[in-house]
Amino acid sequence: MSLAELKEQAAALPPNEQAELAAYLAEQLRRDDPAYRTELARLIEDRDPNNWVRWDEVKKESRN
């Protein structure tokens, strides 16, 4: 499958699946970046609920 075909297929996906695909691709691009991995680990290990973001809030913000 060519890049043009992949783009066409991605454009045909529903918005929620496009967002999932975008997140997957971003993760693929960052997976070998040590600074990103360090920051991600720091965020995951944060135990302060005041710093947490609910997934439904993120989805709402992405629609605006």
C-alpha positions as CSV (number, residue, x, y, z in Angstrom):
1,M,0.0,0.0,0.0
2,S,1.4,3.4,-0.9
3,L,1.5,6.4,1.3
4,A,-1.2,8.1,-0.7
5,E,-3.5,5.1,-0.2
6,L,-2.7,5.1,3.5
7,K,-3.6,8.8,3.7
8,E,-6.9,8.2,1.8
9,Q,-7.8,5.3,4.2
10,A,-6.9,7.4,7.2
11,A,-9.1,10.3,5.9
12,A,-12.0,7.9,5.6
13,L,-11.8,6.8,9.3
14,P,-14.3,8.2,11.9
15,P,-12.8,11.0,13.9
16,N,-12.2,8.9,17.0
17,E,-10.3,6.3,15.0
18,Q,-8.3,9.1,13.3
19,A,-7.4,10.4,16.8
20,E,-6.3,6.9,17.8
21,L,-4.2,6.5,14.7
22,A,-2.6,9.9,15.3
23,A,-1.7,8.9,18.9
24,Y,-0.3,5.6,17.7
25,L,1.9,7.3,15.0
26,A,3.1,10.0,17.5
27,E,4.1,7.2,19.9
28,Q,6.0,5.4,17.2
29,L,7.9,8.5,16.4
30,R,8.8,9.2,20.0
31,R,9.5,5.7,21.3
32,D,13.2,5.9,21.0
33,D,13.5,9.5,22.4
34,P,15.1,9.2,25.9
35,A,13.8,12.7,26.9
36,Y,10.3,11.8,26.0
37,R,10.5,8.4,27.8
38,T,11.8,10.2,30.9
39,E,9.0,12.8,30.8
40,L,6.4,10.1,30.2
41,A,7.6,8.1,33.2
42,R,7.6,11.2,35.4
43,L,4.0,12.0,34.4
44,I,2.8,8.4,34.9
45,E,4.4,8.2,38.3
46,D,2.8,11.5,39.5
47,R,0.7,10.7,42.5
48,D,-0.9,14.1,42.9
49,P,-4.5,13.9,41.7
50,N,-4.5,17.6,41.1
51,N,-2.2,17.0,38.2
52,W,-4.3,14.2,36.6
53,V,-6.4,14.7,33.6
54,R,-9.5,12.6,32.9
55,W,-9.7,11.0,29.4
56,D,-13.2,12.3,28.8
57,E,-11.9,15.9,29.5
58,V,-9.2,15.4,26.9
59,K,-11.7,14.1,24.3
60,K,-14.0,17.1,25.0
61,E,-11.1,19.6,24.5
62,S,-10.1,17.9,21.3
63,R,-13.6,18.4,19.8
64,N,-13.4,22.2,20.3
